[in-house]
Amino acid sequence: MKRNEILRELMRQKGLSTADIARETGIPYTTVKSIFDRGVEKSSYGSICSICTALGITTDELELLAGELAEKRDGDRGMSLEIQDFSEEELNQLQHYIRYLKFLRKKD
């Protein structure tokens, strides 16, 4: 799943509109709409960070959900993560687990 599709799906799950995201982030509506429609690749990192924050995820979590990290780690096992495969509670649990793993990494 593409990053913009993930962001759009999270926005839908949270009952937000493009205008809501634009207001919350301070990013112009047309820029937010362009990111959701065309993709994040040509967008500024700051804009993507702001949108992720508004949706309650980090950019690292976006990458994980996009499947890039999972595909590299699980290549031969054929495991891919799709956001629609998880309930909102499961996504919250994944976010907490990711934070826990990052905490453990810092302790080493």
Sequence and secondary structure as in RCSB ss.txt:
>XXXX:A:sequence
MKRNEILRELMRQKGLSTADIARETGIPYTTVKSIFDRGVEKSSYGSICSICTALGITTDELELLAGELAEKRDG
DRGMSLEIQDFSEEELNQLQHYIRYLKFLRKKD
>XXXX:A:secstr
  HHHHHHHHHHHTT  HHHHHHHH   HHHHHHHHHH STTS HHHHHHHHHHTT  HHHHHHHHTHHHHHHHG
GGT    GGGS HHHHHHHHHHHHHHHHHHHH 
